[in-house]
Amino acid sequence: MTEPAVPRRCPDCGVPNPPEATQCIECNHPLDVPDSAPPSAPSRPVRIERPERPERVSPNVTSWGYRPPGGGGTSVPSWLWAAVGLGALVAVLVSAIQIARQPKPLAIPNASKPQLSSAESLAVLLRSDSTQAGPNTALGNLFYDTGNFGEAVPYYKRALRKDPDLIDVRVDLGVSYHNMGDLKSAQAELEEAVRRRPDHAVAQFDLAVVYQTMGLKDEARAHYLKAKSLDAPPDMAGVIDQLIARLDGAQPESLPPGHPSVP
């Protein structure tokens, strides 16, 4: 019985080869190596298997410094946050402009707290419509009554532009000019008041005072007498008698300024 052929194992890589083979079917290394021959170097380096490196997690990079909360699956577009930031900036700017444009409280020297409160209420009405005759007259009177005649003038003038027949307002405007030392303007306003209302005793009296201050004695006497003949207030009638008696010798500086009640 024939013995089965023994495979020839490669002395280099150890792969079994057929008995009749002379070179390794795997690495082509000679199978017949003399015993005296030095061992040959391996034909290829030994392969070292390395474990796979885990995949790196990419850094979370977002716009405007926004970092989405952990566990959420919703991302917010950067343009939306830009719009929110711009809207907040616009709101701050609008608020700052409104504060800057807010009118300052009226300053009325010598005014009491009730007068200041009333002035603020009137100023609110005039901000909605600056041409209203009533609030302009009332605010002018507040300045007039506290001795701020220069500040009263523009309010009286606005009221008269709305209604030129407001004789009391025109008289107070003329007296305000007189107290400011503007006798020409005082004369013009009081003459207009007398022209529109010849029976207005206070207008006649105040015009006489302006004439007397200007040194026009005859004109002053005529208007004093006219005022006395009308329905003048009782205290005014006594003052008229004293002023007429002093007309010839009185100096303009000795006359009381404005709307006198005593000489």
Buried (B, 14 or more C-beta within 10 A) or exposed (E): EEEEEEEBEBBBBEBEBEEEBEEBEEBEBBBEBEEEEEEEEEEEEEEEEEEEEEEEEEEEEEEEEEEEEEEEEEEBEEEEBEEEEEEEEEEEEEEEEEEEEEEEEBEBEEBEEEBBEBBEEBBEBBEEEEEBBBBBBBBBBBBBBBBBBEBBBEBBBBBBEBEEEBBBBBBBBBBBBBBBEBBEBBBBBBBBBBEBBEEBBBBBBBBBBBBBBBEBBEBBBBBBBBBBEBEBEEEBEBBBEEBBEBBEEBEEEEBEBBBBEEB
